[in-house]
Amino acid sequence: MSERPPREIRAAGAVLWRKASREPRIAVVHRPRYDDWSLPKGKLDSGETVPAAAIRELAEETGFRAVLGRRLRTVRYPVAAGTKTVEYFSAQAVEGAFHPNDEVDELRWLSPEDAKDLLSYRADVDVLRAFTALPASLGTLLLVRHAKAGKRSEWAGEDDLRPLSPAGRRQAEAVRKLAPLFGVDRVFSAPPSRCWETVEGAAADLGVEIGVERLLSEEGYWPARARGLSRLLTIVSGDCRPLVCSQGGVIPDVVATVAEHTGVALPLNGNGQVPCKKGSVWMLSFHPTGSDGRPVLAAADYYPTALPAPQPAHA
């Protein structure tokens, strides 16, 4: 009888921060069950995405509503039931107040250095170091490839009017749920219906109109590539968190170009190319301004899908 593989317990956490006069303040929590000081985190619920779990756990443990930023680190360590894998994010506190609860009896807002001294675990200190490696306040752009549409061979109309398939509609609903976790406040789309339909739910929730961006479509981008890149940087300029839906012939070039400008390393696929699956999301973090006055890429995270990952079955 073969041995059962070790169980993976998936969890999510964050460096929860808020603005202060000189440097951000970091939330460090005390858990009476373990008598330790740690960064807030917790296990995924069934059918939950990692970003959703991070936001929920922050609310449950700290009492604060937050918006996510860049991914920081993945931490793995053995537990009695197998291996725990924790994905950590940067997360800015928006509103709320701490009240002692079953999991956390004390919360302290500390400078990064004081937080490092208080944290009980080296892994948490390493996560905090990843957070302080870049400024806390970065611009955020969610760049989404449209969800799955019906096959071209089975569509008699104009290709730009080809609608989402049932699988694509599920992907679009997942993008709709992901958008508020990152604080999206504006929505843009290339003209094809399949792009528009991918983000219309997110726009409806915000009560905003979708900005139509022809320069970010395959037909509009390549004849005027420099203008398309400039338009994307204009969209991300200022104090906003836009969601932009484009196409597979555009997104890899956009991401590679803005990354090459500052030497940001990208997660590549098995062929060494910039990945861009249908319904996937690039979360791009930008310094507000570079030497030319335009936003400059600081970090890039790729989400192959906004849908929850299937949970492994264990007998």
Secondary structure, DSSP 4 states (H G I P E B T S, - for coil): -PPPPPEEEEEEEEEEEE--SSS-EEEEEEETTTTEEE--EEEPPTT--HHHHHHHHHHHHH-EEEEEEEEEEEEEEEETTEEEEEEEEEEEEEEE-----SS-SEEEEE-HHHHHHH-S-HHHHHHHHHHHTS-S--EEEEEEE---B--GGG--S-GGGPPBPHHHHHHHHHHHHHGGGGT--EEEE-SSHHHHHHHHHHHHHHT-PPEE-GGGSHHHHGGGHHHHHHHHHHHH-SS--EEEEE-TTTHHHHHHHHHHHHT------TTSS----TT-EEEEEEES--TTSS-EEEEEEEES-SSPPPPPP--
